[in-house]
Amino acid sequence: MTIYVGNLSFQATEEDLREVFAEYGKVSRISLPTDRETGRKRGFAFVEMEEDAQEDRAISELDGAEWLGREIRVNKAKPREGGGGGGGAPRRNSDY
């Protein structure tokens, strides 16, 4: 499972996310997409953890929490829609 983290501060870094989610278990991957044209962060991220139970707990406890001055949205990532060749897999940096 992949966790979607939305409404992120544009100042949030991969290290910041790793630190927050590490409180719930081992983080295996973080994707913090940037805009192709401007290089600016897009205000959301994807986080993968080693165990589903850890991800579920992180979602439960972090959804709606205030972090870096914003109320973040944390939930299960939805499969990509449309015929983007992703086969329903969550988006990755290379998809942007």
C-alpha positions as CSV (number, residue, x, y, z in Angstrom):
1,M,0.0,0.0,0.0
2,T,1.1,3.6,-0.6
3,I,0.1,6.5,1.6
4,Y,-0.9,9.8,-0.1
5,V,0.0,12.9,1.9
6,G,-1.7,16.1,0.7
7,N,-1.9,19.8,1.5
8,L,1.8,19.7,2.4
9,S,3.8,22.8,3.0
10,F,6.0,23.6,0.1
11,Q,8.9,23.8,2.6
12,A,8.5,20.1,3.6
13,T,11.4,17.9,2.6
14,E,11.8,14.2,2.1
15,E,13.8,14.1,5.3
16,D,11.0,15.9,7.2
17,L,8.5,13.3,5.9
18,R,10.8,10.4,6.8
19,E,11.2,11.8,10.3
20,V,7.4,12.1,10.9
21,F,6.5,8.7,9.4
22,A,9.4,6.9,11.1
23,E,7.5,7.3,14.4
24,Y,5.1,4.7,13.0
25,G,7.6,2.2,11.5
26,K,10.2,1.8,8.9
27,V,9.8,4.0,5.8
28,S,10.8,2.1,2.7
29,R,10.2,4.9,0.1
30,I,9.2,8.6,-0.2
31,S,8.2,10.4,-3.4
32,L,7.9,14.2,-3.2
33,P,6.9,15.2,-6.8
34,T,8.0,18.5,-8.4
35,D,6.5,20.4,-11.3
36,R,8.4,19.6,-14.5
37,E,8.4,23.2,-15.7
38,T,9.1,25.2,-12.5
39,G,10.9,22.6,-10.4
40,R,8.7,23.6,-7.4
41,K,7.2,21.0,-5.1
42,R,3.6,20.2,-5.9
43,G,2.3,20.1,-2.3
44,F,1.8,16.4,-1.9
45,A,3.9,13.2,-1.4
46,F,3.7,9.4,-1.4
47,V,5.1,7.4,1.4
48,E,5.6,3.6,1.5
49,M,6.2,1.7,4.8
50,E,7.3,-1.8,5.3
51,E,4.1,-3.0,7.0
52,D,0.5,-2.3,6.2
53,A,-0.4,-2.1,9.9
54,Q,2.2,0.7,10.3
55,E,0.7,2.5,7.3
56,D,-2.8,2.2,8.7
57,R,-1.7,3.6,12.1
58,A,0.1,6.5,10.4
59,I,-3.0,7.3,8.3
60,S,-5.3,7.1,11.4
61,E,-3.1,9.4,13.5
62,L,-1.8,11.9,11.0
63,D,-4.9,12.6,8.8
64,G,-6.1,16.1,9.7
65,A,-3.0,16.9,11.8
66,E,-1.4,20.3,11.6
67,W,2.2,20.1,10.3
68,L,4.4,23.0,9.2
69,G,1.4,25.3,9.4
70,R,-1.0,23.3,7.3
71,E,-3.7,20.7,8.0
72,I,-2.4,17.7,6.1
73,R,-4.5,15.0,4.4
74,V,-3.2,11.5,4.8
75,N,-4.9,8.5,3.2
76,K,-4.4,5.4,1.1
77,A,-3.2,6.4,-2.4
78,K,-5.7,5.7,-5.1
79,P,-4.7,3.9,-8.3
80,R,-4.0,6.2,-11.2
81,E,-7.1,6.7,-13.4
82,G,-7.1,6.6,-17.2
83,G,-4.9,4.7,-19.7
84,G,-1.6,6.1,-18.4
85,G,0.2,2.7,-18.7
86,G,0.5,2.5,-14.9
87,G,-1.7,-0.5,-14.7
88,G,-3.4,1.0,-11.7
89,A,-0.1,1.5,-9.8
90,P,0.4,4.6,-7.7
91,R,2.2,7.4,-9.5
92,R,5.9,7.7,-9.2
93,N,8.3,10.6,-9.9
94,S,8.9,9.4,-13.4
95,D,5.2,9.7,-14.1
96,Y,5.3,13.5,-13.7
